[in-house]
Amino acid sequence: MEKTKKLLIITLIICSLVGIGQVGAATKVGTLEITGVPEETVSGNYDPQEGVFKANVSEFPEALITVKFEEVRLFGQEMEWRTKDNYLIFKTGANLHKDDFKLTAEVIEYFGEEERLVAVGNVVAVTEDATVHGDRLVYNEKSDEAVFTGQVKVIFADGTVEGEKFLMLLEKGELQFFGAFQGEFKTDSSN
């Protein structure tokens, strides 16, 4: 084992973590990994009475905290996970990956009881159809709607659209733009 690397894997059973895993079962099993920190460094702590796990590895640029639930992976350098009220927050290099969806932001918070995810600061969401930039994203699991606000820029294969508010109705595959927007699109004139 390399002395400058540490791998900590804790398997946690989380009750009622709806959405970050998959909707349905009352109990979810997730994994937590902390990598890239020196062996003698305290990189996190867990208070079992409060049900709170905190970790901060931001002083080590190569270090990473990763939480995995089935096909969802969240990672960053600062994290707080409150198992009793189903709350998870990542800061400093916050990322979420699920299938072909990738999200980065300064802060990503998941409110399990409300079934809501909030990303704030330099938000970038990448799907197979578009890349969306914004200042803030609020995703509601019940309605399957994602609202981007603040200097929103949507980049499609054939153009871009910019404005202040953009709504993705994910299940319907519908996009809605609010207020003033401007855009630029390419046309195929080879036909």
N, C-alpha and C positions, 0 to 999 in steps of 0.2 A: 504494500500500500504506500503510495506516494505521500510524504509527510505534509506537503503543502495543499493537498486536496482532501476533502472530507465528503463522504456521502452519507447522508442521514435519510433513511426511508422509514416513515412512520405510517402504518396503515390505520386510518381512523374510520370508525363507523359513525356516520352523520345521520341523524334522524330528520326526516322531512326536508331534504335538500332537493326541492322541486326545481326542475329546469336546468340547473347546471349539469346534472346527470341526465336522466330521462324522466319524463313525467310518468307517474304511476306508483311505483313501490314506495312504501313509507320509510324504508331504511336504504341509505346509499352507502357504498363503500368507495372511499376516495384514497388517493395516495398523496403524500407530501414528500418532496425531495428538496434537499438543500445541498448544492454542489459548489465547488470552487472556493471554499474557505479553508484557512489553515486549521489543522487538527485541534489545537488548543483554544480556538476562538469560540466563544459562546455566540451562536448565530441565531438562536431562538429560545423561547421559553413557553411552557404550557401550564396554565392554571386549571387543573381538573375541576375544582369547585365552581369556578366561574365559566368553565368551558371555553376559554379563550387561549388561542395560540397566536403568538406574535413572533415575527422574525424580521431582521434587518441585516442585509449583507451588502449594503450600498457602499461601504468603504473598500470593498474588493470588486474592481471593475469586471472581473471574469466570473464572479459568483452569481448564482441564480436560485430562486425559490420557485418550485413548480408544484402546482396542485392539479391532479388529474381525476376526472370523473368520467368513466366510460369513454366517449369520443371527444370530450371537452378537456382542453388543457389551458390553464391560466398560469402565467409566470411573470416575474419581475424581481425587484430587489428589496422591496419592503412589503410586508403582508400582515394583516390581522384577520383571524378567522374566529368568529364567535359562533360556536356550535349550538348554543341554547336558543338564540334568536335567529339563526340561519343567515348570518351576515358575513360577507367576505369582501375585503378591500385589498387591492394591490396598488402600490405606488412605485415610482422610479422604474421606468422601463416596462410598464404594465402591458401585457399582451394576453389575448384570448384567441385560441385556435379551435375550430370545430369543423370537421370535414373540409369543405372548400371555402370556409369563411375565416378571415383573419381580422382581428381588431387590435389596434394599438392606441394608447392614450397616456397622458401623464398619470391619471387615476382611473381605475376601473373598480366599481362597487357593485356587489350583488346583494339585493334585499330579498331573501328567500320567501319570507312570509308574504310579501307584496308581489312576488314573482316579477321583479323589475330589476333591470341592469342599467347602470348609469356610467357613462364614460365622459371624462372631462379633460380638456386641454390637449390640443394637437391631435384630435381624434382622426384616425384613418381606418376605414372599414373596406376590406377588399373581398369581393365576391367574384364569381365567374363572369358576371355581366357588367360590373361597374366597380370603380373605386370612389369612395365618398370621403371627402375631407370636411371637417367642421370643428367648431369649438366644443360642442356638447352632443351627446347621443343619449336618448332615453329609450330603452327597449322594454315593452310590456309583453310578457309571455302569454298572458290570457288572450289578448287581441292579436298577437303576433305582428305588432307594429313597431317600427323603429323611426323615431323622430330625431332628425339632425337639425341643430340650430347654430347660428352665429358664423358668418362667413363660410357658407356651405359651397363646396365645389364637387360636382358629380362628373366623373370622367367615364364616358362610354367608349366603345371601340370606334364609333363614328363621330364623336364630338364631346363637348363639355357644356355644362349648365352651371351657372353660379347664382346664388341668392342668399337669403337669410334663413329660410326654413324649408325642409324637405322631409317628406313622409314616405316610408317604404311600407306597403302592406304586403308582407312577405308571403303569406299563404295565397293571396290573389295574384301576386306578381305585378302589382300595380304601384306606380310611382306618382306622388302628388307634390307639386311645387306651390308654395304660398307666397303671396306678395310679389314684389318686383323681382324678376329673374332675367338673366341674359345668357345667351349661349351661342355656340358655334358648332356647326355640323358639316361633315363631308358628304358629298353625294357621289354615287358611282355613275359616271357618264360614259362608261364603256359599252353600254347596251344600245 
